[in-house]
Amino acid sequence: MRSKKSSSPLLIEQVSLNWHPPGLVAGVDEAGRGPLAGPVVAAAVILDDQNPIAGLADSKALTAAKRAKLYDEIRAKALCFCIAQASVLEIDQINILQATMLAMRRAVVGLRLKPVRVLVDGNRLPPLDVPAEAIVKGDALVQAISAASILAKVTRDRWCVTLHEQYPQYGFDAHKGYGTAAHLAALTAHGACPEHRRSFAPVAQAGLLSR
């Protein structure tokens, strides 16, 4: 876009350059937007270029055993990471999209080192005080985002296993909170537990049916 003419004899033209300042880059991803229960979990990771991690990929494309192995390796080798969440209460109060953005922001703010740039999986960005870019399918394209997706998913899956110990009738260890036929049947039979998202239609409908 050309600037307005001024007293300067030079015509100044601004162009967009594909250049970023050197410094730390954080990858961000979340787990748990779709399930009917539990928090949405986000992670932010700054990897160490001098200490690479082999096998990073979209967490959904990895086996549970591979994710668990990489989870430990990421935590050991990353320059820093932060895992954060937004609670069921927050999800019900501000909706799942805004709660996801909140969890992502908490993860970035919680990093021990401040990045110069943040790369976020998807097509939306949380409010941040550093430059950020949303990358569709970033969890399969950017290693730092892949690492964040693994931390977030393993953390949430383990939370679901713990929840199963409290409420075994719902089968959280198997479906991880997603609206499977078995989960919906359990909702109808038992009603919602405290960790179900009341703002989600299947939970609200099951609550009405169980009265």
N, CA and C of each residue as an Amber inpcrd file, in Angstrom:
protein
   633
   0.8460000  -1.1760000   0.0000000   0.0000000   0.0000000   0.0000000
   0.8860000   1.2320000   0.0000000   0.6410000   2.1900000  -0.9370000
   1.4890000   3.3580000  -1.0660000   1.1260000   4.4010000  -0.0230000
   2.1480000   5.0670000   0.4830000   1.9140000   6.0890000   1.4860000
   1.4970000   7.3850000   0.8250000   0.9430000   8.2870000   1.6190000
   0.5940000   9.5990000   1.1080000   1.8650000  10.3670000   0.7980000
   1.7910000  11.2230000  -0.2300000   2.9610000  12.0120000  -0.5910000
   3.2920000  12.9920000   0.5200000   4.5780000  13.2360000   0.7130000
   5.0320000  14.1820000   1.7110000   6.0620000  15.0910000   1.0690000
   6.7140000  15.8790000   1.8820000   7.7230000  16.7810000   1.3570000
   8.9560000  16.0410000   0.8720000   9.0920000  14.7890000   1.2380000
  10.2430000  14.0010000   0.8040000  10.1340000  13.6850000  -0.6740000
  11.2260000  13.7780000  -1.4180000  11.1790000  13.4590000  -2.8450000
  11.0590000  11.9650000  -3.1150000  11.2640000  11.1550000  -2.0710000
  11.2010000   9.7030000  -2.2470000   9.7830000   9.2030000  -2.0740000
   9.3750000   8.2800000  -2.9020000   8.0770000   7.6390000  -2.7700000
   8.2690000   6.3640000  -1.9610000   7.6660000   6.3100000  -0.7970000
   7.8580000   5.1870000   0.1100000   6.7790000   4.1440000  -0.1380000
   7.1770000   2.9100000  -0.2550000   6.2250000   1.8140000  -0.4540000
   6.4330000   0.7730000   0.6260000   5.3500000   0.3960000   1.3080000
   5.4260000  -0.6150000   2.3500000   5.0900000  -1.9720000   1.7570000
   5.9210000  -2.9470000   2.0380000   5.6710000  -4.2980000   1.5490000
   5.7330000  -5.2530000   2.7200000   5.0350000  -6.3480000   2.5760000
   5.0340000  -7.3770000   3.6100000   6.1730000  -8.3440000   3.3350000
   7.0530000  -8.4980000   4.2960000   8.1900000  -9.3820000   4.1310000
   7.9990000 -10.6560000   4.9410000   8.3470000 -11.7790000   4.3520000
   8.2420000 -13.0510000   5.0480000   9.4790000 -13.2340000   5.9260000
   9.5430000 -12.4340000   6.9880000  10.7030000 -12.4420000   7.8720000
  10.2230000 -12.3110000   9.3030000  10.8730000 -13.0180000  10.1820000
  10.5160000 -12.9340000  11.5920000  11.7760000 -12.6930000  12.4030000
  11.6690000 -11.9240000  13.4640000  12.8510000 -11.6640000  14.2790000
  13.3350000 -12.9500000  14.9340000  14.6570000 -13.0900000  15.0830000
  15.1780000 -14.2930000  15.7350000  14.7560000 -14.3320000  17.1960000
  14.5890000 -15.5200000  17.6860000  14.2010000 -15.6660000  19.0810000
  13.3840000 -16.9250000  19.2910000  12.8420000 -17.0560000  20.4640000
  12.1160000 -18.2660000  20.8430000  10.7150000 -18.2820000  20.2420000
  10.3360000 -19.4330000  19.7070000   9.0090000 -19.6240000  19.1190000
   8.2690000 -20.6930000  19.9180000   7.0550000 -20.3880000  20.3150000
   6.2420000 -21.3370000  21.0750000   5.1560000 -21.9290000  20.1870000
   4.9180000 -23.2100000  20.3410000   3.7970000 -23.8740000  19.6890000
   2.6900000 -24.1000000  20.6940000   1.4410000 -23.9460000  20.2550000
   0.2860000 -24.0510000  21.1550000  -0.7870000 -24.9300000  20.5250000
  -1.3640000 -25.8000000  21.3240000  -2.5030000 -26.6130000  20.8720000
  -3.3530000 -26.9770000  22.0780000  -4.5290000 -27.5270000  21.7970000
  -5.4690000 -27.8740000  22.8650000  -5.9890000 -29.2910000  22.6850000
  -6.6090000 -29.8010000  23.7270000  -7.3040000 -31.0850000  23.6780000
  -8.5830000 -30.9540000  24.4900000  -9.6550000 -31.4780000  23.9480000
 -10.8860000 -31.5140000  24.7320000 -11.9490000 -30.5190000  24.3590000
 -11.9580000 -30.0210000  23.1240000 -13.0430000 -29.1190000  22.7310000
 -14.3510000 -29.8760000  22.5360000 -14.2760000 -31.0860000  21.9820000
 -15.4760000 -31.8080000  21.6120000 -16.1610000 -32.6290000  22.6800000
 -15.4610000 -33.1210000  23.6970000 -16.0880000 -33.9910000  24.6940000
 -17.2280000 -33.3250000  25.4580000 -18.0360000 -34.1490000  26.0930000
 -19.1910000 -33.6770000  26.8550000 -18.8520000 -33.4200000  28.3140000
 -17.6300000 -33.7120000  28.7030000 -17.2660000 -33.5690000  30.1190000
 -15.8050000 -33.1550000  30.2460000 -15.5070000 -32.5510000  31.3780000
 -14.1320000 -32.2270000  31.7240000 -13.6440000 -30.9080000  31.1700000
 -12.4830000 -30.4770000  31.6220000 -11.9130000 -29.2130000  31.1760000
 -11.3770000 -29.3090000  29.7550000 -11.1560000 -28.1690000  29.1340000
 -10.3810000 -28.1190000  27.9020000  -8.9500000 -27.7970000  28.3230000
  -8.0060000 -28.5580000  27.7990000  -6.6000000 -28.4500000  28.2070000
  -5.7830000 -27.8760000  27.0550000  -4.9110000 -26.9440000  27.3590000
  -4.0220000 -26.3690000  26.3470000  -2.5810000 -26.4820000  26.8190000
  -1.6730000 -26.5540000  25.8670000  -0.2470000 -26.5860000  26.1900000
   0.5050000 -25.6400000  25.2750000   1.5490000 -25.0470000  25.8080000
   2.4750000 -24.2230000  25.0360000   3.8690000 -24.7900000  25.2370000
   4.6210000 -24.9150000  24.1570000   5.9430000 -25.5460000  24.2140000
   6.9470000 -24.7260000  23.4170000   8.1060000 -24.5040000  23.9960000
   9.2520000 -23.9620000  23.2660000  10.2960000 -25.0590000  23.2070000
  10.5450000 -25.5770000  22.0150000  11.4980000 -26.6620000  21.8480000
  12.9320000 -26.1300000  21.8220000  13.8540000 -27.0170000  22.0930000
  15.2770000 -26.7040000  22.0640000  15.8510000 -27.2280000  20.7470000
  16.2540000 -26.3280000  19.8610000  16.8040000 -26.7490000  18.5680000
  18.0630000 -27.5940000  18.7170000  18.7540000 -27.4320000  19.8300000
  19.9810000 -28.1850000  20.0570000  19.7200000 -29.5590000  20.6780000
  18.4670000 -29.8260000  20.9700000  18.1060000 -31.0970000  21.6180000
  16.8390000 -31.6370000  20.9620000  16.9360000 -32.0450000  19.6940000
  15.7320000 -32.4200000  18.9350000  15.0440000 -33.6700000  19.4600000
  13.7560000 -33.7550000  19.1410000  12.9410000 -34.8970000  19.5490000
  12.4140000 -35.5840000  18.2930000  12.7610000 -36.8200000  18.1090000
  12.3300000 -37.5660000  16.9220000  10.9050000 -38.0660000  17.1020000
  10.1600000 -38.0940000  15.9950000   8.8410000 -38.7070000  16.0050000
   7.6940000 -37.7950000  16.3740000   7.9310000 -36.4980000  16.4940000
   6.8350000 -35.5910000  16.8200000   5.8360000 -35.5540000  15.6740000
   4.5470000 -35.6200000  16.0190000   3.4810000 -35.6050000  15.0240000
   2.1870000 -35.2180000  15.7210000   1.1630000 -35.0260000  14.9230000
  -0.1630000 -34.7640000  15.4830000  -0.4930000 -35.8690000  16.4860000
  -0.8860000 -35.4780000  17.6920000  -1.1130000 -36.4680000  18.7470000
  -2.1660000 -37.5020000  18.3640000  -3.1410000 -37.0950000  17.5500000
  -4.2150000 -38.0140000  17.1630000  -3.7110000 -39.1030000  16.2210000
  -2.5600000 -38.8680000  15.5860000  -2.0060000 -39.8480000  14.6530000
  -1.0630000 -40.8390000  15.3390000  -0.8620000 -40.6760000  16.6410000
   0.0590000 -41.5220000  17.3870000  -0.6980000 -42.4970000  18.2760000
  -0.0700000 -43.6300000  18.5790000  -0.6620000 -44.5590000  19.5320000
  -0.5360000 -43.9850000  20.9430000  -1.3350000 -44.4950000  21.8560000
  -1.2780000 -44.0290000  23.2400000   0.1110000 -44.2650000  23.8310000
   0.7240000 -45.3980000  23.5010000   2.0570000 -45.7050000  24.0240000
   3.1010000 -44.7340000  23.4870000   3.0080000 -44.4000000  22.2000000
   3.9480000 -43.4590000  21.5970000   3.7520000 -42.0620000  22.1780000
   2.5020000 -41.6710000  22.3830000   2.2330000 -40.3600000  22.9880000
   2.8320000 -40.2800000  24.3840000   2.6730000 -41.3450000  25.1570000
   3.1940000 -41.3510000  26.5300000   4.7110000 -41.2210000  26.5370000
   5.3770000 -41.9020000  25.6080000   6.8330000 -41.8200000  25.5200000
   7.2760000 -40.4040000  25.1370000   6.6170000 -39.8390000  24.1480000
   6.9650000 -38.4900000  23.7060000   6.6190000 -37.4540000  24.7670000
   5.5520000 -37.6860000  25.5010000   5.1660000 -36.7810000  26.5990000
   6.3330000 -36.6180000  27.5750000   6.9250000 -37.7200000  27.9650000
   8.0610000 -37.6670000  28.8980000   9.2760000 -37.0050000  28.2550000
   9.4860000 -37.2930000  26.9730000  10.6610000 -36.7380000  26.2920000
  10.5200000 -35.2240000  26.0880000   9.3250000 -34.7940000  25.7500000
   9.0870000 -33.3550000  25.5690000   9.3330000 -32.6120000  26.8780000
   8.7960000 -33.1460000  27.9410000   8.9700000 -32.4980000  29.2480000
  10.4420000 -32.4560000  29.6590000  11.2160000 -33.4440000  29.2350000
  12.6260000 -33.4970000  29.6130000  13.5050000 -32.6160000  28.7270000
  13.1460000 -32.4880000  27.4480000  14.0430000 -31.8300000  26.4910000
  13.6350000 -30.4180000  26.0870000  12.3790000 -30.0530000  26.2390000
  11.9430000 -28.7190000  25.8140000  12.6240000 -27.6420000  26.6570000
  12.8430000 -26.4860000  26.0520000  13.3820000 -25.3680000  26.8270000
  12.4240000 -24.9910000  27.9440000  11.1470000 -24.9680000  27.6170000
  10.1220000 -24.7800000  28.6390000   8.7630000 -25.1660000  28.0650000
   7.8180000 -25.4110000  28.9410000   6.4570000 -25.7390000  28.5310000
   5.5120000 -25.3280000  29.6550000   4.2580000 -25.1870000  29.2980000
   3.2210000 -24.9250000  30.3000000   1.9420000 -25.6010000  29.8510000
   1.2970000 -26.2970000  30.7660000   0.0110000 -26.9440000  30.5130000
  -1.0360000 -26.2350000  31.3640000  -2.0980000 -25.7680000  30.7270000
  -3.1390000 -25.0160000  31.4250000  -4.5050000 -25.5540000  31.0130000
  -5.5450000 -25.0470000  31.6450000  -6.8840000 -25.5100000  31.3090000
  -7.9220000 -24.4420000  31.6000000  -9.0960000 -24.6750000  31.0500000
 -10.2890000 -23.9200000  31.4370000 -11.2860000 -24.9360000  31.9620000
 -11.9000000 -24.6330000  33.0700000 -12.7380000 -25.5930000  33.7780000
 -14.1040000 -25.7800000  33.1220000 -14.7990000 -26.7950000  33.5850000
 -16.1680000 -27.0360000  33.1170000 -17.0540000 -25.8270000  33.4160000
 -16.8910000 -25.2470000  34.5830000 -17.6810000 -24.0610000  34.9350000
 -17.4110000 -22.9230000  33.9570000 -16.1510000 -22.7070000  33.6160000
 -15.8130000 -21.6500000  32.6600000 -16.3620000 -21.9630000  31.2760000
 -16.2930000 -23.2250000  30.8700000 -16.8580000 -23.6340000  29.5720000
 -18.3490000 -23.3140000  29.5260000 -19.0610000 -23.6530000  30.5870000
 -20.5060000 -23.4130000  30.6190000 -20.8450000 -21.9240000  30.6980000
 -19.9510000 -21.1430000  31.2710000 -20.2250000 -19.7130000  31.4270000
 -19.9050000 -18.9140000  30.1710000 -18.8010000 -19.2330000  29.4930000
 -18.3700000 -18.3720000  28.3850000 -18.3550000 -19.0810000  27.0350000
 -18.7230000 -20.3190000  26.9600000 -18.7890000 -21.2030000  25.7920000
 -17.4310000 -21.8440000  25.5140000 -17.4640000 -22.9390000  24.7750000
 -16.2700000 -23.7630000  24.6050000 -15.1890000 -23.0510000  23.7890000
 -15.5790000 -22.2560000  22.7920000 -14.5710000 -21.5580000  22.0030000
 -13.7960000 -20.5610000  22.8590000 -14.5180000 -19.7360000  23.6040000
 -13.8450000 -18.7460000  24.4460000 -13.0410000 -19.4070000  25.5620000
 -13.5360000 -20.5190000  26.0770000 -12.7940000 -21.2490000  27.1040000
 -11.5030000 -21.8290000  26.5290000 -11.5490000 -22.2910000  25.2800000
 -10.3540000 -22.8010000  24.6250000  -9.3130000 -21.6920000  24.4680000
  -9.7680000 -20.5150000  24.0310000  -8.8570000 -19.3800000  23.8950000
  -8.2590000 -18.9980000  25.2530000  -9.0760000 -19.0830000  26.2960000
  -8.6100000 -18.7590000  27.6500000  -7.5220000 -19.7340000  28.0970000
  -7.7530000 -21.0310000  27.8600000  -6.7590000 -22.0400000  28.2420000
  -5.4560000 -21.8370000  27.4770000  -5.5590000 -21.5200000  26.1870000
  -4.3640000 -21.2750000  25.3790000  -3.5930000 -20.0640000  25.8980000
  -4.3160000 -19.0050000  26.2090000  -3.6530000 -17.8080000  26.7240000
  -2.9400000 -18.1260000  28.0430000  -3.5950000 -18.8760000  28.9110000
  -2.9770000 -19.2510000  30.1870000  -1.7020000 -20.0500000  29.9630000
  -1.7160000 -20.9280000  28.9630000  -0.5350000 -21.7420000  28.6900000
   0.6340000 -20.8700000  28.2310000   0.3590000 -19.9180000  27.3520000
   1.4280000 -19.0420000  26.8550000   1.9470000 -18.1430000  27.9710000
   1.0370000 -17.5460000  28.7260000   1.4370000 -16.6590000  29.8210000
   2.2450000 -17.4150000  30.8710000   1.9630000 -18.7000000  31.0250000
   2.6410000 -19.4970000  32.0480000   4.0290000 -19.9870000  31.6640000
   4.4640000 -19.7220000  30.4400000   5.8030000 -20.1560000  30.0320000
   6.8770000 -19.4410000  30.8440000   7.8890000 -20.1800000  31.2270000
   8.9910000 -19.6030000  32.0030000   9.7820000 -18.6040000  31.1690000
   9.8960000 -18.8680000  29.8650000  10.5870000 -17.9780000  28.9370000
   9.5520000 -17.3390000  28.0140000   9.7420000 -16.0760000  27.6850000
   8.7730000 -15.4010000  26.8260000   9.1720000 -15.5350000  25.3630000
   8.2940000 -16.0740000  24.5250000   8.6180000 -16.2180000  23.1050000
   8.4930000 -14.8880000  22.3590000   9.1660000 -14.8160000  21.2120000
   8.9950000 -13.6450000  20.3530000   7.8420000 -13.8660000  19.3800000
   7.4330000 -15.1310000  19.2280000   6.3460000 -15.4660000  18.3190000
   5.6540000 -16.7270000  18.8060000   4.3520000 -16.7970000  18.5750000
   3.5550000 -17.9460000  18.9950000   2.8220000 -18.5060000  17.7750000
   2.9130000 -19.8170000  17.5860000   2.2230000 -20.5100000  16.5000000
   1.1260000 -21.3790000  17.1040000  -0.1010000 -21.1480000  16.6780000
  -1.2670000 -21.7940000  17.2820000  -1.9430000 -22.6950000  16.2640000
  -2.2740000 -23.9010000  16.6670000  -3.0000000 -24.8050000  15.7760000
  -4.4170000 -24.2940000  15.5520000  -4.8720000 -24.3510000  14.2970000
  -6.2500000 -23.9620000  14.0000000  -6.3360000 -22.6660000  13.2230000
  -7.5010000 -22.0240000  13.3200000  -7.7250000 -20.7930000  12.5580000
  -8.1240000 -19.6050000  13.4330000  -7.9300000 -19.7390000  14.7390000
  -8.2420000 -18.6430000  15.6530000  -7.0980000 -18.4440000  16.6280000
  -6.9680000 -17.2120000  17.0940000  -5.8880000 -16.8810000  18.0130000
  -6.4380000 -16.3680000  19.3400000  -5.8360000 -16.8060000  20.4460000
  -6.1890000 -16.2160000  21.7390000  -5.5810000 -14.8210000  21.8420000
  -6.1020000 -13.9730000  22.7240000  -5.4970000 -12.6480000  22.9200000
  -4.1360000 -12.7810000  23.5990000  -3.0950000 -12.3120000  22.9360000
  -1.7340000 -12.4250000  23.4510000  -1.0090000 -11.0930000  23.2870000
   0.0430000 -10.9090000  24.0600000   0.8290000  -9.6870000  23.9520000
   2.1090000  -9.9010000  23.1480000   2.1520000 -10.9920000  22.3710000
   3.2620000 -11.2510000  21.4640000   2.6890000 -11.5950000  20.0930000
   3.4380000 -11.3840000  19.0210000   2.9540000 -11.7440000  17.6860000
   2.5950000 -13.2290000  17.6140000   1.4980000 -13.5250000  16.9320000
   1.0380000 -14.9090000  16.8570000   0.4660000 -15.1990000  15.4760000
   0.4790000 -16.4610000  15.1220000  -0.0390000 -16.8920000  13.8280000
  -0.8310000 -18.1800000  14.0140000  -2.0150000 -18.2310000  13.4270000
  -2.8280000 -19.4470000  13.4530000  -2.4830000 -20.2840000  12.2270000
  -2.2630000 -21.5620000  12.4290000  -1.8670000 -22.4580000  11.3400000
  -2.8230000 -23.6480000  11.3030000  -3.6180000 -23.7460000  10.2610000
  -4.5400000 -24.8680000  10.0990000  -3.7360000 -26.1520000   9.9150000
  -4.1050000 -27.1730000  10.6560000  -3.3760000 -28.4550000  10.6720000
  -1.9310000 -28.2650000  11.1340000  -1.7310000 -27.2590000  11.9710000
  -0.3930000 -26.9820000  12.4750000   0.1830000 -28.1110000  13.2960000
  -0.6850000 -28.9160000  13.9180000  -0.1810000 -30.0230000  14.7390000
   0.5210000 -31.0840000  13.8990000   0.2900000 -31.0750000  12.5860000
   0.9810000 -32.0090000  11.7020000   2.1130000 -31.3350000  10.9310000
   2.2190000 -30.0030000  11.0300000   3.1710000 -29.2600000  10.2150000
   4.3150000 -28.6330000  11.0110000   4.0470000 -28.2830000  12.2690000
   5.0210000 -27.5520000  13.0850000   5.3540000 -28.3850000  14.3130000
   6.6280000 -28.6840000  14.5040000   7.0140000 -29.5840000  15.5820000
   6.6250000 -29.0550000  16.9680000   6.7610000 -27.7600000  17.1810000
   6.4040000 -27.2110000  18.4930000   4.9110000 -27.3580000  18.7640000
   4.0950000 -27.2200000  17.7200000   2.6500000 -27.4260000  17.8930000
   2.3610000 -28.9000000  18.1240000   3.0610000 -29.7800000  17.3970000
   2.9010000 -31.2230000  17.6300000   3.2060000 -31.5700000  19.0820000
   4.2910000 -30.9990000  19.5970000   4.6620000 -31.2630000  20.9850000
   3.5750000 -30.7660000  21.9340000   3.0210000 -29.5940000  21.6510000
   1.9500000 -29.0610000  22.4940000   0.7130000 -29.9520000  22.4320000
   0.3920000 -30.4600000  21.2500000  -0.7860000 -31.3230000  21.1150000
  -0.6190000 -32.6010000  21.9250000   0.5980000 -33.1330000  21.9800000
   0.8690000 -34.3550000  22.7470000   0.7340000 -34.0950000  24.2430000
   1.3260000 -32.9980000  24.7190000   1.2080000 -32.6730000  26.1440000
  -0.2530000 -32.4740000  26.5420000  -0.9990000 -31.7730000  25.7110000
  -2.3940000 -31.4890000  26.0450000  -3.2330000 -32.7650000  26.0530000
  -3.0570000 -33.6000000  25.0380000  -3.8920000 -34.8070000  24.9420000
  -3.5720000 -35.8140000  26.0340000  -2.2900000 -36.0460000  26.2920000
  -1.9310000 -37.0030000  27.3370000  -2.4320000 -36.5130000  28.6910000
  -2.2860000 -35.2300000  28.9530000  -2.7590000 -34.6760000  30.2250000
  -4.2540000 -34.8820000  30.3750000  -5.0120000 -34.5910000  29.3280000
  -6.4590000 -34.7340000  29.4400000  -6.8890000 -36.1980000  29.5040000
  -6.2520000 -37.0550000  28.7260000  -6.5940000 -38.4810000  28.7790000
  -6.3430000 -39.0580000  30.1710000  -5.2610000 -38.6450000  30.7980000
  -4.9660000 -39.1360000  32.1520000  -5.9870000 -38.5930000  33.1500000
  -6.4230000 -37.3770000  32.9350000  -7.4680000 -36.8200000  33.7860000
  -8.7440000 -37.6550000  33.6610000  -9.0660000 -38.0900000  32.4460000
 -10.2670000 -38.8990000  32.2360000 -10.1730000 -40.2490000  32.9470000
  -8.9880000 -40.8260000  32.9740000  -8.7940000 -42.0950000  33.6900000
  -9.0380000 -41.8960000  35.1830000  -8.5660000 -40.7770000  35.7160000
  -8.8040000 -40.4590000  37.1240000 -10.2910000 -40.2430000  37.3860000
 -10.9590000 -39.5580000  36.4460000 -12.3980000 -39.3230000  36.6030000
 -13.1660000 -40.6430000  36.5830000 -12.6960000 -41.5950000  35.7850000
 -13.3370000 -42.9010000  35.7260000 -13.3260000 -43.5880000  37.0920000
 -12.2830000 -43.3580000  37.8560000 -12.2010000 -43.9650000  39.1850000
 -13.2740000 -43.4010000  40.1060000 -13.6490000 -42.1420000  39.8890000
 -14.7070000 -41.5230000  40.6940000 -16.0980000 -41.9040000  40.2020000
 -16.2400000 -41.9860000  38.8890000 -17.5590000 -42.2390000  38.2860000
 -17.4550000 -43.3520000  37.2470000 -17.2260000 -44.5860000  37.6810000
 -17.0090000 -45.6850000  36.7280000 -18.2090000 -45.9930000  35.8450000
 -19.4000000 -45.5660000  36.2780000 -20.6030000 -45.8910000  35.5080000
 -20.6470000 -45.2220000  34.1360000 -19.8120000 -44.1940000  33.9320000
 -19.8550000 -43.4870000  32.6480000 -18.8360000 -44.0030000  31.6310000
 -17.7990000 -44.6900000  32.0700000 -16.7970000 -45.2210000  31.1490000
 -15.8410000 -44.1840000  30.5860000 -15.4760000 -43.1990000  31.3880000
 -14.5840000 -42.1410000  30.9150000 -13.2230000 -42.6620000  30.4600000
 -12.7740000 -43.7660000  31.0130000 -11.4720000 -44.3020000  30.6250000
 -11.4590000 -44.7820000  29.1820000 -12.6210000 -45.1200000  28.6600000
 -12.7150000 -45.6230000  27.2870000 -12.9990000 -44.5110000  26.2800000
 -14.0510000 -43.7190000  26.5230000 -14.4440000 -42.7220000  25.5170000
 -13.8390000 -41.3440000  25.7460000 -13.1850000 -41.1390000  26.8770000
 -12.5070000 -39.8870000  27.2040000 -13.4450000 -38.6770000  27.1610000
 -14.7290000 -38.9430000  27.4130000 -15.6860000 -37.8430000  27.4900000
 -16.4390000 -37.5600000  26.2120000 -16.0410000 -38.1790000  25.1140000
 -16.7340000 -37.9280000  23.8500000 -18.1270000 -38.5570000  23.8650000
 -18.9710000 -38.0480000  22.9920000 -20.3740000 -38.4680000  22.9930000
 -20.6200000 -39.7730000  22.2650000 -19.9980000 -40.8330000  22.7000000
 -20.2240000 -42.1500000  22.1030000 -21.6070000 -42.6700000  22.5150000
 -22.0320000 -43.7290000  21.8580000 -23.3270000 -44.3270000  22.1910000
 -23.3450000 -44.8020000  23.6470000 -22.2310000 -45.3980000  24.0920000
 -22.1610000 -45.8800000  25.4730000 -22.2280000 -44.7170000  26.4630000
 -21.5730000 -43.6130000  26.1350000 -21.5900000 -42.4500000  27.0250000
 -22.9910000 -41.8430000  27.0920000 -23.6410000 -41.7220000  25.9480000
 -24.9930000 -41.1540000  25.9250000 -25.9740000 -42.0460000  26.6830000
 -25.7900000 -43.3550000  26.5580000 -26.6540000 -44.2820000  27.2930000
 -26.4350000 -44.1390000  28.7930000 -25.1940000 -43.9650000  29.2200000
 -24.8970000 -43.7780000  30.6410000 -25.4730000 -42.4600000  31.1510000
 -25.4160000 -41.4300000  30.3260000 -26.0100000 -40.1440000  30.7050000
 -27.5090000 -40.2760000  30.9210000 -28.1590000 -40.9960000  30.0320000
 -29.6010000 -41.1930000  30.1610000 -29.9410000 -41.9960000  31.4150000
 -29.1090000 -42.9840000  31.7050000 -29.3820000 -43.8490000  32.8500000
 -29.0520000 -43.1950000  34.1830000 -27.9850000 -42.4140000  34.2350000
 -27.4910000 -41.8950000  35.5180000 -27.5730000 -40.3840000  35.6680000
 -27.9250000 -39.6900000  34.5980000 -27.8710000 -38.2340000  34.6640000
 -26.4350000 -37.7480000  34.5660000 -26.2350000 -36.4620000  34.7190000
 -24.8960000 -35.8780000  34.5800000 -24.1590000 -35.8870000  35.9100000
 -22.8470000 -36.0780000  35.8310000 -22.0010000 -35.9470000  37.0220000
 -21.4960000 -34.5020000  37.0930000 -20.8370000 -34.1050000  38.1690000
 -20.3910000 -32.7090000  38.2970000 -19.4350000 -32.2420000  37.1990000
 -18.7780000 -33.1660000  36.5170000 -17.8190000 -32.7750000  35.4880000
 -18.4130000 -32.7390000  34.0870000 -19.7120000 -32.9710000  33.9600000
 -20.3400000 -32.8550000  32.6450000 -20.6130000 -31.3960000  32.3120000
 -20.5050000 -31.0750000  31.0220000 -20.7280000 -29.7120000  30.5440000
 -22.2140000 -29.4910000  30.3020000 -22.8510000 -28.7940000  31.2110000
 -24.3030000 -28.5880000  31.1210000 -24.7240000 -27.7800000  29.9030000
 -23.8200000 -26.9850000  29.3610000 -24.1600000 -26.1560000  28.2050000
 -24.1460000 -26.9490000  26.9010000 -23.6720000 -28.1800000  26.9260000
 -23.6640000 -29.0120000  25.7340000 -25.0100000 -29.7240000  25.6080000
 -25.6010000 -29.6780000  24.4300000 -26.9690000 -30.1670000  24.2200000
 -27.1820000 -31.6150000  24.6600000 -26.3070000 -32.5740000  24.3300000
 -26.5620000 -33.9630000  24.7660000 -26.6420000 -34.1000000  26.2930000
 -25.8460000 -33.3080000  27.0190000 -25.8760000 -33.3710000  28.4730000
 -27.1800000 -32.7720000  28.9800000 -27.5770000 -31.6310000  28.4270000
 -28.8230000 -30.9860000  28.8460000 -30.0230000 -31.8780000  28.5510000
 -30.0240000 -32.5250000  27.3870000 -31.1390000 -33.3980000  27.0190000
 -31.1930000 -34.6240000  27.9150000 -30.0270000 -35.1830000  28.2260000
 -29.9820000 -36.3590000  29.1040000 -30.4570000 -35.9870000  30.5030000
 -30.1490000 -34.7780000  30.9360000 -30.5990000 -34.3330000  32.2420000
 -32.1120000 -34.2580000  32.3210000 -32.7360000 -33.8280000  31.2390000
 -34.1900000 -33.7480000  31.2150000 -34.8090000 -35.1500000  31.2150000
 -34.1740000 -36.0660000  30.4540000 -34.7010000 -37.4240000  30.3560000
 -34.5730000 -38.1710000  31.6830000 -33.5350000 -37.8480000  32.4590000
 -33.2730000 -38.6040000  33.6870000 -34.0890000 -38.0930000  34.8700000
 -34.8210000 -37.0050000  34.6970000 -35.6110000 -36.4750000  35.8150000
 -36.8590000 -37.3060000  36.0730000
